């Protein structure tokens, strides 16, 4: 049966209508995709909202954004292929990623602190669904890669410009070295800032080669200011990343010139900005006059191979600890997120004061330590698979755009991998966003999209995304509130202005996480607040709770020692202080507390024991001075004191503090005691000690002056005058100090004429504010 002309026209109109509808849908979906990508890029510009850690704000933001995307998917189900799950579950990379997440979840059953594990797992799930959302949004829309590169370029430009502007302001108002030390953006760490910028460099390369006219020049300028910032950061991982990105891109360009369809001379658009930024950075370093991290770019690179460099040595120590912990728990690990606490005992002889390592600065070792060797292998293999897929596309694909996307993805993966070896991008949202992007681009770019079937209404996946995202919103909000509370606590103790009450802390004790970013339990700080309020019973209750959560930092014993001291339980005070020092033998605060509590007991054996524990790991001349003062006040023999100082001088020969202390002990132990009493404003005891010293050295004018000052501070001016006069006769100095205090004494005794006589003598010797006093009190 034939087709009439009118029916043909009607079919053409229908087909035309369908084509227009599809085109309209395509433009709409592409616009929404770019909108959500812009929203994702905004995490680098979020304020902290009073969170001690920016990651608290960022993860909450991503969880909320995933929820919003899930709602949009629910209302636009046609964007999701009907066979989305069956298609992607066949992908080896997806299988490894899901296995990685599964083993991370299983590790919680072996974690001592499940709270930390839940927080870490929540962040991993947020990133997983960010990745899934990108897969859906970019499916059949890889043509947006150039627009995405431009959007990333705008983001990088704004961020770099803000940082360099702030750097310039600080350098001009303070100093270049201060400006360099404050380069960290809102990441809280210069290495994180530099890594988050360097991982976006490949997208700048892509944009520079693709765009023309003003967009090209804008991206060239962005490359220049970004690489300048990277060089100024002094981050060796960023240097290495930039080098590999640049060299590989140039080699690929020269080897596969047809991919980019550009003249060889265009490579100068990359080389010149980088070289110029290198030169500018070195000039700035020269002006900083710094001999360490910011001496020069080349010097910083050389430090990488220097095993004696402090930061290099510190990383090796952490990696060695990780390997030791892996040997003890190779199958199950210590539990996801538990490195922060379980690593502390391994660092007690290396970490100073309250310092801990939140991460071992190697993601592969951290995953192996926390979730087992198998999962560490799976995580590493995931990156190997992604590298393979991109290399395969570069070498075998016949599509130019696919090759270009593979080049950018490959460079981004390698940059992430370098950072994963030296830092901890796994738990930094700004780095995880790049992880999601290169993972999604790699899978989509290496998949045969012809396998997918026509899109139909599919609301099961959006509902699943929505439900899981809402759960992550709950846990990330809890984490965010915990970080806010930590910030408030931190402000209290930094400013020494206690604004919170103990019951405020107790009423808001977080469950996720139950420890601060410093590793200390929130319960311990509740006990600290009760201690401040002198509610010692409640303080003990919460200190004990905190000790069960983290018994490795000695904080609870430190606070218990303070409570015991306040209750005059001196034996208990020393036991707690000594226990804290045993837990953290490099903690100076614990050392001082243990010394002071042993001093109260006048126990010289314990004082020496404390000294041996601390100096075994952290030795300095001032430690010997502190210990010798405690020994002296505990009536340690004078000859023993001299022998003790001699031991210190063998370690620190020629040290002026120790030599002076030895001279004083040789002169008289009473002088040292008197000096300690004077510093502590115990003037009566100081007078007795100085008089005993004066009996051994009757012509010592300094002792006379010091006795006079003690009486002066006690307002016993009649007693002070003879000693000041004798110090004048001894002619120990010629700076007017004795005359000045004689003048003040006579003023206070209403003998103004006599006071003016001595004050004028002090004035003639330019002592302190004697000139002003003469003008006011003497005619």
C-alpha positions as CSV (number, residue, x, y, z in Angstrom):
1,X,0.0,0.0,0.0
2,X,1.5,3.3,-1.0
3,X,2.2,6.3,1.2
4,X,0.5,9.6,0.4
5,X,2.3,12.9,0.1
6,X,0.5,14.3,3.2
7,X,1.5,11.3,5.3
8,X,5.1,11.7,4.2
9,X,5.0,15.4,5.2
10,X,3.5,14.4,8.6
11,X,6.2,11.8,9.2
12,X,8.9,14.4,8.3
13,X,7.3,16.8,10.8
14,X,7.2,14.1,13.5
15,X,10.9,13.1,12.9
16,X,11.8,16.8,12.8
17,X,10.0,17.3,16.0
18,X,11.8,14.3,17.6
19,X,15.2,15.6,16.4
20,X,14.5,19.0,17.8
21,X,13.3,17.5,21.1
22,X,16.4,15.3,21.3
23,X,18.6,18.3,20.6
24,X,16.8,20.4,23.2
25,X,17.2,17.6,25.7
26,X,20.9,17.3,24.9
27,X,21.5,21.0,25.4
28,X,19.6,20.9,28.6
29,X,21.4,17.9,30.0
30,X,24.8,19.3,29.0
31,X,24.0,22.6,30.7
32,X,22.9,20.8,33.9
33,X,26.1,18.7,33.7
34,X,28.3,21.8,33.5
35,X,26.3,23.4,36.3
36,X,26.9,20.5,38.6
37,X,30.6,20.4,37.7
38,X,30.9,24.1,38.6
39,X,29.1,23.3,41.9
40,X,31.7,20.6,42.5
41,X,34.6,22.9,41.8
42,X,33.2,25.3,44.4
43,X,34.5,23.1,47.3
44,X,37.8,24.9,46.9
45,X,36.2,28.2,47.8
46,X,34.0,27.2,50.7
47,X,34.4,29.0,54.1
48,X,35.1,26.8,57.1
49,X,31.8,27.8,58.9
50,X,33.7,27.6,62.2
51,X,34.9,24.1,61.5
52,X,38.5,23.3,62.7
53,X,39.0,21.3,59.5
54,X,37.9,22.5,56.1
55,X,37.2,18.8,55.1
56,X,34.3,18.8,57.5
57,X,32.6,21.6,55.5
58,X,33.6,20.1,52.1
59,X,32.4,16.5,52.8
60,X,29.1,17.9,54.1
61,X,28.8,20.0,51.0
62,X,29.5,17.1,48.7
63,X,27.0,14.9,50.5
64,X,24.3,17.6,50.2
65,X,25.2,18.1,46.5
66,X,24.9,14.3,45.9
67,X,21.5,14.5,47.4
68,X,20.4,17.3,45.1
69,X,21.8,15.5,42.1
70,X,19.9,12.4,43.2
71,X,16.7,14.4,43.3
72,X,17.4,15.8,39.9
73,X,18.0,12.3,38.6
74,X,14.7,11.1,40.1
75,X,12.9,13.9,38.2
76,X,14.9,13.2,35.0
77,X,15.3,9.4,34.9
78,X,15.8,9.3,31.2
79,X,19.4,10.6,31.7
80,X,20.3,7.2,33.2
81,X,20.7,4.2,30.8
82,X,18.3,1.4,31.5
83,X,21.2,-1.1,31.7
84,X,23.5,1.3,33.6
85,X,24.3,-1.2,36.4
86,X,24.6,-4.3,34.2
87,X,26.9,-2.4,31.8
88,X,29.3,-0.9,34.4
89,X,29.4,-3.9,36.8
90,X,31.3,-5.7,34.1
91,X,34.1,-3.2,34.2
92,X,37.2,-4.5,36.0
93,X,38.0,-1.1,37.5
94,X,34.5,-0.9,39.0
95,X,34.9,-4.4,40.5
96,X,38.2,-3.4,42.1
97,X,36.7,-0.2,43.4
98,X,33.7,-2.0,45.0
99,X,36.0,-4.6,46.5
100,X,38.1,-1.8,48.0
101,X,35.0,-0.2,49.6
102,X,33.7,-3.6,50.8
103,X,36.9,-4.4,52.6
104,X,37.1,-1.0,54.1
105,X,33.6,-1.6,55.5
106,X,34.5,-5.1,56.8
107,X,37.6,-3.6,58.6
108,X,35.3,-1.8,60.9
109,X,34.6,-5.1,62.7
110,X,38.3,-5.2,63.7
111,X,38.6,-1.5,64.6
112,X,39.1,-0.5,68.3
113,X,37.5,2.9,67.5
114,X,34.5,2.2,65.3
115,X,33.6,5.9,65.4
116,X,36.6,6.9,63.4
117,X,36.0,4.0,61.0
118,X,32.4,5.2,60.3
119,X,33.6,8.8,59.7
120,X,36.2,7.5,57.2
121,X,33.8,5.1,55.5
122,X,31.3,7.9,55.2
123,X,33.8,10.1,53.4
124,X,34.7,7.2,51.0
125,X,31.0,6.6,50.2
126,X,30.4,10.3,49.5
127,X,33.2,10.2,47.0
128,X,31.9,6.9,45.5
129,X,28.5,8.5,44.8
130,X,30.2,11.7,43.5
131,X,32.0,9.4,41.1
132,X,28.7,7.6,40.1
133,X,27.0,10.9,39.6
134,X,29.8,12.1,37.3
135,X,29.6,8.8,35.3
136,X,25.9,9.4,34.7
137,X,26.2,13.1,34.0
138,X,29.1,12.6,31.5
139,X,27.7,9.5,29.8
140,X,27.6,10.3,26.1
141,X,28.7,13.9,26.9
142,X,32.5,13.6,26.7
143,X,32.4,16.4,24.1
144,X,32.1,18.7,27.1
145,X,35.7,17.9,28.1
146,X,37.0,21.2,26.6
147,X,34.4,23.3,28.4
148,X,35.2,21.4,31.6
149,X,38.9,22.2,31.0
150,X,38.0,25.9,30.7
151,X,35.9,25.8,33.9
152,X,38.7,24.2,35.7
153,X,41.0,26.8,34.3
154,X,38.8,29.6,35.7
155,X,38.7,27.8,39.1
156,X,42.5,27.5,39.2
157,X,43.0,31.1,38.1
158,X,40.8,32.5,40.8
159,X,42.4,30.3,43.5
160,X,46.0,31.1,42.4
161,X,45.3,34.8,42.0
162,X,43.8,35.0,45.5
163,X,46.8,33.2,47.0
164,X,49.4,35.3,45.2
165,X,47.5,38.5,46.0
166,X,47.6,37.5,49.7
167,X,51.2,36.5,49.4
168,X,52.1,40.0,47.9
169,X,50.2,41.8,50.7
170,X,51.9,39.8,53.5
171,X,55.4,40.2,51.8
172,X,55.0,44.0,51.6
173,X,53.6,44.4,55.1
174,X,55.7,41.8,57.0
175,X,58.3,39.9,55.1
176,X,58.7,37.5,52.2
177,X,59.5,34.5,54.5
178,X,56.3,35.2,56.5
179,X,54.4,35.3,53.3
180,X,55.9,32.0,52.1
181,X,55.1,30.4,55.4
182,X,51.5,31.5,55.2
183,X,50.9,30.0,51.8
184,X,48.2,27.4,52.4
185,X,44.9,28.8,51.2
186,X,41.8,27.3,52.9
187,X,43.3,23.8,52.8
188,X,45.2,24.2,56.1
189,X,48.4,22.8,54.5
190,X,50.7,24.0,51.8
191,X,51.3,20.5,50.4
192,X,47.5,20.0,50.0
193,X,47.2,23.3,48.3
194,X,50.0,22.6,45.8
195,X,48.7,19.1,45.1
196,X,45.2,20.3,44.4
197,X,46.6,22.8,41.9
198,X,49.1,20.5,40.2
199,X,46.5,17.8,39.6
200,X,44.6,20.3,37.5
201,X,47.6,21.4,35.3
202,X,46.8,18.8,32.6
203,X,43.4,20.4,32.0
204,X,45.3,23.8,31.5
205,X,47.5,22.0,28.9
206,X,44.4,20.7,27.1
207,X,42.7,24.2,27.1
208,X,45.9,25.9,25.8
209,X,46.1,23.5,22.9
210,X,42.4,23.5,22.1
211,X,41.2,27.1,22.5
212,X,42.2,30.2,20.4
213,X,42.5,33.9,20.9
214,X,41.7,35.3,24.4
215,X,40.8,32.0,26.0
216,X,44.2,30.5,25.0
217,X,46.0,33.5,26.5
218,X,43.9,33.5,29.6
219,X,44.9,29.8,30.2
220,X,48.5,30.6,29.5
221,X,48.4,33.3,32.1
222,X,46.7,30.9,34.5
223,X,49.5,28.3,33.9
224,X,52.1,31.0,34.7
225,X,50.6,32.1,38.0
226,X,49.7,28.6,39.0
227,X,53.2,27.2,38.4
228,X,54.6,30.3,40.2
229,X,52.5,29.4,43.2
230,X,53.6,25.7,42.9
231,X,57.3,26.7,42.9
232,X,56.8,29.1,45.8
233,X,55.1,26.3,47.8
234,X,58.3,24.4,48.1
235,X,56.3,21.2,47.8
236,X,58.6,18.5,46.4
237,X,55.7,16.3,45.4
238,X,54.3,19.2,43.4
239,X,57.6,19.8,41.8
240,X,57.8,16.1,40.8
241,X,54.2,16.1,39.5
242,X,54.8,19.3,37.4
243,X,57.9,17.8,35.9
244,X,56.3,14.5,35.0
245,X,53.2,16.2,33.6
246,X,55.2,18.6,31.5
247,X,57.7,16.1,30.2
248,X,55.1,13.4,29.4
249,X,52.8,15.8,27.7
250,X,55.6,17.2,25.5
251,X,56.8,13.6,24.7
252,X,53.3,12.5,23.8
253,X,52.8,15.7,21.7
254,X,56.0,15.1,19.8
255,X,55.3,11.3,19.4
256,X,51.6,11.6,18.5
257,X,51.4,15.1,17.0
258,X,48.3,14.1,15.0
259,X,46.4,13.9,18.2
260,X,46.5,17.6,18.9
261,X,46.8,18.8,15.2
262,X,49.1,21.5,16.3
263,X,52.5,22.9,15.2
264,X,55.5,21.9,17.2
265,X,56.1,25.6,18.0
266,X,52.9,25.6,20.1
267,X,54.7,23.7,22.8
268,X,56.3,27.0,23.7
269,X,52.9,28.1,25.1
270,X,53.6,25.6,27.9
271,X,57.4,25.8,28.2
272,X,57.7,29.6,28.4
273,X,55.2,30.2,31.2
274,X,56.7,27.4,33.3
275,X,60.3,28.6,32.8
276,X,59.3,32.2,33.5
277,X,57.6,31.2,36.7
278,X,60.7,29.2,37.7
279,X,62.8,32.3,37.3
280,X,60.4,34.5,39.2
281,X,60.1,32.1,42.1
282,X,63.9,31.8,42.4
283,X,64.2,35.6,42.5
284,X,61.6,35.7,45.3
285,X,63.4,33.0,47.2
286,X,66.7,34.9,47.0
287,X,65.0,37.9,48.6
288,X,63.7,35.8,51.4
289,X,67.2,35.1,52.7
290,X,66.0,31.7,53.8
291,X,68.5,28.8,54.2
292,X,65.8,26.0,54.5
293,X,62.7,25.1,52.5
294,X,62.7,28.4,50.6
295,X,66.3,28.8,49.6
296,X,65.7,28.0,45.9
297,X,63.7,25.6,43.8
298,X,66.8,23.5,42.9
299,X,67.9,23.4,46.5
300,X,64.5,22.1,47.5
301,X,64.6,19.4,44.9
302,X,68.0,18.3,46.1
303,X,66.6,18.0,49.7
304,X,64.4,15.2,48.4
305,X,67.4,12.9,48.1
306,X,68.8,14.0,51.4
307,X,68.0,11.3,53.9
308,X,69.1,13.5,56.7
309,X,66.4,16.1,55.8
310,X,63.9,16.2,58.7
311,X,60.7,15.9,56.7
312,X,62.2,13.0,54.6
313,X,63.4,11.2,57.7
314,X,60.0,11.8,59.3
315,X,58.2,10.1,56.4
316,X,60.6,7.2,56.5
317,X,59.8,6.7,60.2
318,X,56.1,6.8,59.5
319,X,56.4,4.3,56.7
320,X,58.5,2.0,58.9
321,X,55.8,2.2,61.6
322,X,53.2,1.4,59.0
323,X,55.2,-1.7,57.9
324,X,55.5,-2.8,61.5
325,X,51.8,-2.5,62.0
326,X,51.1,-4.3,58.8
327,X,53.2,-7.3,60.0
328,X,51.1,-7.5,63.2
329,X,47.7,-7.3,61.4
330,X,48.3,-8.3,57.7
331,X,44.8,-9.7,57.1
332,X,42.3,-7.6,58.9
333,X,44.3,-4.4,59.6
334,X,43.7,-2.1,62.5
335,X,40.4,-0.8,61.2
336,X,39.6,2.0,58.8
337,X,40.4,5.4,60.1
338,X,42.2,4.1,63.2
339,X,45.8,5.1,62.2
340,X,45.3,8.4,64.0
341,X,45.1,6.5,67.4
342,X,46.8,3.1,66.9
343,X,50.0,4.7,65.4
344,X,50.7,6.8,68.5
345,X,52.5,4.1,70.6
346,X,54.8,3.5,67.6
347,X,55.7,7.2,67.5
348,X,56.2,7.9,71.3
349,X,60.0,8.0,71.0
350,X,60.0,10.1,67.8
351,X,57.1,12.6,68.1
352,X,57.6,15.7,70.3
353,X,55.0,16.9,72.9
354,X,51.4,16.2,71.7
355,X,52.3,15.8,68.1
356,X,50.8,12.8,66.2
357,X,50.5,11.7,62.6
358,X,46.9,11.7,61.4
359,X,48.2,9.8,58.3
360,X,51.4,8.0,57.4
361,X,51.8,10.2,54.3
362,X,51.3,7.3,51.9
363,X,47.7,6.2,51.0
364,X,48.7,2.7,49.9
365,X,50.5,2.0,53.2
366,X,47.7,3.5,55.2
367,X,45.0,1.4,53.5
368,X,47.2,-1.7,54.0
369,X,47.7,-0.8,57.6
370,X,44.0,-0.1,58.3
371,X,42.2,-2.6,56.1
372,X,44.7,-5.3,55.3
373,X,47.4,-6.1,52.8
374,X,44.9,-7.5,50.3
375,X,42.9,-4.3,50.2
376,X,46.1,-2.3,49.8
377,X,46.9,-4.4,46.8
378,X,43.4,-3.9,45.4
379,X,43.7,-0.2,45.8
380,X,47.1,0.0,44.1
381,X,45.8,-2.3,41.3
382,X,42.9,0.0,40.7
383,X,45.3,2.8,39.6
384,X,47.3,0.3,37.5
385,X,44.1,-0.6,35.7
386,X,43.3,3.0,35.0
387,X,46.8,3.8,33.7
388,X,46.5,0.7,31.4
389,X,43.1,1.8,30.1
390,X,44.4,5.2,29.2
391,X,47.6,4.0,27.6
392,X,45.5,1.5,25.6
393,X,43.3,4.3,24.3
394,X,46.2,6.5,23.4
395,X,47.9,3.7,21.5
396,X,45.0,2.0,19.9
397,X,42.0,4.3,19.6
398,X,41.2,5.8,16.2
399,X,39.3,8.7,17.8
400,X,41.2,11.9,18.2
401,X,39.1,13.2,21.1
402,X,39.4,9.9,22.9
403,X,43.2,10.1,22.7
404,X,43.2,13.6,24.0
405,X,40.9,12.7,27.0
406,X,43.1,9.7,27.7
407,X,46.3,11.9,27.8
408,X,44.7,14.3,30.3
409,X,43.3,11.4,32.4
410,X,46.7,9.6,32.4
411,X,48.6,12.7,33.5
412,X,46.0,13.4,36.2
413,X,46.2,9.8,37.5
414,X,50.0,10.0,37.7
415,X,49.9,13.3,39.6
416,X,47.4,11.8,42.0
417,X,49.6,8.7,42.4
418,X,52.6,10.8,43.2
419,X,50.7,12.6,45.9
420,X,49.3,9.3,47.2
421,X,52.9,8.1,47.7
422,X,54.0,11.1,49.7
423,X,50.8,12.5,51.2
424,X,47.2,11.5,51.9
425,X,44.8,12.6,49.1
426,X,42.4,9.8,49.9
427,X,40.9,11.9,52.7
428,X,41.1,15.3,51.1
429,X,37.9,16.2,49.2
430,X,39.6,18.6,46.8
431,X,41.9,15.8,45.7
432,X,39.1,13.2,45.7
433,X,37.1,15.4,43.3
434,X,40.0,15.0,40.8
435,X,40.0,11.3,41.5
436,X,36.3,11.0,40.6
437,X,36.8,13.1,37.4
438,X,39.8,11.1,36.0
439,X,38.1,7.8,37.0
440,X,34.9,8.7,35.3
441,X,36.6,10.1,32.2
442,X,38.8,6.9,31.9
443,X,35.8,4.5,32.1
444,X,33.6,6.5,29.8
445,X,36.4,7.1,27.3
446,X,37.4,3.5,27.2
447,X,33.9,2.1,27.0
448,X,32.0,1.2,23.9
449,X,28.9,3.3,24.4
450,X,27.1,1.5,21.5
451,X,26.6,-1.3,24.0
452,X,24.2,0.8,26.0
453,X,20.5,0.6,25.1
454,X,17.9,3.3,24.7
455,X,17.3,5.3,27.9
456,X,14.0,4.7,29.5
457,X,12.4,5.7,32.8
458,X,14.7,4.4,35.5
459,X,13.9,5.6,39.0
460,X,15.5,2.8,41.0
461,X,19.0,4.2,40.7
462,X,18.1,7.8,41.7
463,X,16.2,6.5,44.7
464,X,19.2,4.4,45.8
465,X,21.6,7.4,45.3
466,X,19.2,9.6,47.2
467,X,18.8,7.3,50.2
468,X,22.5,6.6,50.6
469,X,23.3,10.3,50.1
470,X,20.9,11.3,52.8
471,X,22.6,8.8,55.2
472,X,26.0,10.4,54.4
473,X,24.5,13.8,55.0
474,X,23.6,12.7,58.5
475,X,27.0,11.4,59.3
476,X,28.9,14.2,57.6
477,X,26.8,16.7,59.5
478,X,27.7,15.0,62.8
479,X,31.3,15.2,61.8
480,X,30.9,18.9,60.8
481,X,29.4,19.7,64.2
482,X,32.2,17.8,66.0
483,X,34.8,19.9,64.1
484,X,32.9,23.1,65.1
485,X,33.0,22.0,68.8
486,X,36.7,21.3,68.4
487,X,37.2,24.8,67.0
488,X,35.4,26.4,70.0
489,X,37.5,24.3,72.4
490,X,40.7,25.3,70.6
491,X,39.8,29.0,70.7
492,X,39.2,28.7,74.5
493,X,42.6,27.3,75.2
494,X,44.6,29.4,72.7
495,X,43.1,32.6,73.9
496,X,43.1,31.4,77.6
497,X,39.6,32.8,77.8
498,X,37.2,29.9,78.8
499,X,33.8,30.6,77.4
500,X,32.4,27.1,77.3
501,X,31.2,25.2,80.4
502,X,31.9,21.6,81.1
503,X,28.2,20.7,80.8
504,X,28.2,22.4,77.3
505,X,30.8,19.9,76.3
506,X,29.1,16.9,77.9
507,X,25.7,17.9,76.3
508,X,27.4,18.0,72.9
509,X,29.9,15.1,73.1
510,X,30.2,13.9,69.5
511,X,29.7,10.3,68.5
512,X,31.3,10.7,65.0
513,X,34.1,11.3,65.5
514,X,34.7,10.8,69.2
515,X,38.2,12.3,69.1
516,X,39.6,15.6,68.0
517,X,41.8,16.1,65.0
518,X,44.7,16.0,67.5
519,X,43.7,12.4,68.5
520,X,42.5,13.3,72.0
521,X,39.1,12.2,73.0
522,X,36.3,14.8,73.4
523,X,35.6,13.1,76.8
524,X,39.1,14.1,77.9
525,X,38.4,17.7,77.2
526,X,35.1,17.5,79.1
527,X,37.3,16.3,82.0
528,X,39.6,19.3,81.4
529,X,36.7,21.7,81.6
530,X,35.5,20.1,84.9
531,X,39.0,20.5,86.2
532,X,38.9,24.2,85.3
533,X,35.6,24.5,87.3
534,X,37.2,22.5,90.2
535,X,34.6,19.8,89.9
536,X,37.2,17.0,90.4
537,X,34.7,14.2,90.8
538,X,33.2,14.7,87.4
539,X,36.6,15.5,85.9
540,X,37.8,12.0,86.9
541,X,34.7,10.4,85.4
542,X,35.2,11.9,82.0
543,X,39.0,11.6,82.0
544,X,38.6,7.9,82.5
545,X,36.1,7.8,79.6
546,X,38.6,9.6,77.4
547,X,41.4,7.2,78.5
548,X,39.4,4.3,77.2
549,X,39.0,6.0,73.8
550,X,42.7,7.0,73.5
551,X,45.1,5.8,76.2
552,X,48.2,6.6,74.2
553,X,48.7,10.4,74.7
554,X,49.1,10.7,78.5
555,X,46.6,13.6,78.6
556,X,44.3,12.0,81.2
557,X,47.2,11.2,83.5
558,X,48.5,14.8,83.1
559,X,45.2,16.3,84.2
560,X,44.8,13.7,87.0
561,X,48.2,14.9,88.3
562,X,47.0,18.5,88.3
563,X,43.9,17.4,90.3
564,X,46.0,15.5,92.8
565,X,48.2,18.5,93.2
566,X,45.2,20.7,93.9
567,X,44.0,18.2,96.5
568,X,47.5,18.1,98.1
569,X,47.9,14.4,97.2
570,X,51.6,14.9,96.3
571,X,52.5,11.2,95.9
572,X,49.5,10.6,93.5
573,X,50.4,13.8,91.6
574,X,53.9,12.4,90.9
575,X,52.7,8.9,90.0
576,X,50.3,10.4,87.4
577,X,52.9,12.8,86.1
578,X,55.5,10.0,85.7
579,X,52.9,7.8,84.0
580,X,52.2,10.6,81.5
581,X,55.9,10.9,80.8
582,X,56.3,7.2,80.3
583,X,53.5,7.3,77.7
584,X,55.0,10.3,75.9
585,X,58.7,10.5,76.9
586,X,59.4,13.4,74.5
587,X,56.7,15.7,75.9
588,X,58.3,18.7,77.6
589,X,55.2,19.6,79.5
590,X,55.0,16.2,81.0
591,X,58.7,16.3,81.9
592,X,58.3,19.7,83.7
593,X,55.3,18.4,85.6
594,X,57.1,15.2,86.6
595,X,60.1,17.2,87.8
596,X,58.0,19.6,89.8
597,X,55.9,16.9,91.4
598,X,59.1,15.0,92.3
599,X,60.6,18.3,93.7
600,X,57.6,18.7,96.0
601,X,58.5,15.3,97.4
602,X,62.2,16.3,97.6
603,X,62.9,13.0,96.0
604,X,66.2,13.4,94.1
605,X,66.2,9.8,92.9
606,X,62.9,10.3,91.1
607,X,64.1,13.7,89.8
608,X,67.1,12.0,88.2
609,X,64.9,9.2,86.9
610,X,62.6,11.7,85.2
611,X,65.7,13.4,83.7
612,X,67.0,10.2,82.3
613,X,63.7,9.3,80.7
614,X,63.3,12.6,79.0
615,X,67.0,13.2,77.9
616,X,67.1,9.7,76.4
617,X,65.0,11.0,73.6
618,X,65.1,14.8,73.7
619,X,68.2,16.5,75.2
620,X,69.1,20.2,75.5
621,X,71.1,22.4,77.8
622,X,68.0,24.0,79.4
623,X,66.8,20.5,80.5
624,X,70.0,20.1,82.5
625,X,69.4,23.6,84.0
626,X,65.8,22.8,85.0
627,X,66.8,19.4,86.5
628,X,69.8,20.9,88.4
629,X,67.5,23.6,89.9
630,X,65.1,20.9,91.1
631,X,68.0,18.9,92.6
632,X,69.4,22.0,94.3
633,X,66.0,22.9,95.9
634,X,65.8,19.2,97.0
635,X,69.1,19.7,99.0
636,X,71.2,17.7,96.6
637,X,74.8,17.9,97.6
638,X,76.8,20.8,96.1
639,X,79.5,18.5,94.8
640,X,76.9,16.2,93.3
641,X,75.4,19.2,91.5
642,X,78.7,20.1,90.0
643,X,79.2,16.5,88.9
644,X,75.7,16.5,87.4
645,X,76.4,19.7,85.4
646,X,79.8,18.2,84.3
647,X,77.8,15.3,82.7
648,X,75.8,17.9,80.8
649,X,78.9,19.7,79.7
650,X,80.3,16.4,78.2
651,X,77.2,16.3,75.9
652,X,77.1,20.1,75.3
653,X,80.8,21.3,75.8
654,X,81.2,25.0,76.0
655,X,77.5,25.7,76.5
656,X,77.3,29.1,78.3
657,X,74.3,28.3,80.4
658,X,75.8,25.1,81.8
659,X,79.2,26.8,82.4
660,X,77.5,29.7,84.2
661,X,75.4,27.2,86.3
662,X,78.6,25.3,87.2
663,X,80.3,28.5,88.2
664,X,77.4,29.4,90.5
665,X,77.4,25.9,92.0
666,X,81.1,26.2,92.6
667,X,80.5,29.5,94.2
668,X,77.5,28.5,96.3
669,X,74.5,26.4,95.8
670,X,72.6,29.0,97.8
671,X,72.8,31.5,94.9
672,X,71.0,29.2,92.6
673,X,68.3,28.5,95.2
674,X,68.0,32.2,95.9
675,X,67.6,32.9,92.2
676,X,64.8,30.3,91.9
677,X,63.0,31.7,94.9
678,X,63.4,35.3,93.5
679,X,61.9,34.2,90.1
680,X,58.9,32.6,91.9
681,X,58.5,35.8,94.1
682,X,59.4,33.9,97.3
683,X,61.4,36.9,98.6
684,X,61.8,35.8,102.2
685,X,63.3,32.5,101.2
686,X,65.4,34.3,98.6
687,X,66.8,36.6,101.3
688,X,67.8,33.7,103.5
689,X,69.5,32.0,100.6
690,X,71.3,35.1,99.4
691,X,72.5,35.8,103.0
692,X,73.9,32.3,103.3
693,X,75.8,32.9,100.0
694,X,77.0,36.3,101.3
695,X,78.4,34.7,104.4
696,X,80.7,32.7,102.0
697,X,81.5,35.7,99.9
698,X,81.1,38.9,102.1
699,X,82.4,41.3,99.4
700,X,80.1,40.2,96.7
701,X,78.3,43.3,95.6
702,X,75.8,41.4,93.4
703,X,74.5,39.5,96.4
704,X,74.1,42.7,98.3
705,X,72.2,44.2,95.4
706,X,69.9,41.2,95.1
707,X,69.2,41.2,98.9
708,X,68.3,44.9,98.6
709,X,65.9,44.1,95.7
710,X,64.2,41.3,97.8
711,X,63.6,43.8,100.7
712,X,62.5,46.4,98.1
713,X,59.9,44.0,96.7
714,X,58.7,43.3,100.3
715,X,58.4,47.1,100.8
716,X,60.9,46.9,103.6
717,X,62.8,50.0,102.5
718,X,64.8,50.6,105.7
719,X,66.2,47.1,105.4
720,X,66.9,47.5,101.7
721,X,68.9,50.8,101.9
722,X,72.1,49.4,103.6
723,X,72.4,46.6,101.0
724,X,72.0,49.0,98.1
725,X,74.6,51.3,99.7
726,X,77.0,48.4,100.2
727,X,76.5,47.3,96.6
728,X,77.5,50.9,95.5
729,X,80.7,50.7,97.6
730,X,81.5,47.3,96.0
731,X,81.5,49.1,92.6
732,X,80.0,46.1,90.8
733,X,78.4,48.2,88.1
734,X,78.2,51.7,86.7
735,X,74.7,51.7,85.3
736,X,72.8,53.6,88.0
737,X,70.7,50.6,89.2
738,X,71.7,50.8,92.9
739,X,71.3,54.6,92.9
740,X,67.9,54.3,91.3
741,X,66.5,51.9,93.9
742,X,68.1,53.9,96.7
743,X,66.2,57.0,95.4
744,X,62.9,55.1,95.3
745,X,63.4,53.8,98.8
746,X,64.0,57.3,100.2
747,X,61.0,58.6,98.3
748,X,58.8,55.9,99.9
749,X,60.3,56.9,103.3
750,X,59.2,60.5,102.6
751,X,62.9,61.6,102.4
752,X,62.5,63.4,99.1
753,X,65.7,65.4,99.3
754,X,67.8,62.2,99.8
755,X,65.7,60.5,97.2
756,X,66.4,63.2,94.6
757,X,70.1,63.0,95.4
758,X,70.3,59.4,94.4
759,X,67.8,59.7,91.5
760,X,70.0,62.4,90.0
761,X,73.0,60.1,90.2
762,X,70.9,57.4,88.4
763,X,69.8,60.0,85.8
764,X,73.4,60.9,85.1
765,X,74.0,57.3,84.3
766,X,70.9,57.2,82.1
767,X,69.2,54.5,84.1
768,X,65.7,53.5,83.0
769,X,63.1,56.2,83.7
770,X,65.1,58.2,86.3
771,X,65.0,61.3,84.1
772,X,61.1,61.4,84.2
773,X,61.1,60.8,88.0
774,X,63.5,63.7,88.5
775,X,61.4,66.0,86.4
776,X,58.2,65.1,88.4
777,X,59.6,64.9,91.9
778,X,62.8,67.0,92.1
779,X,63.1,70.8,91.6
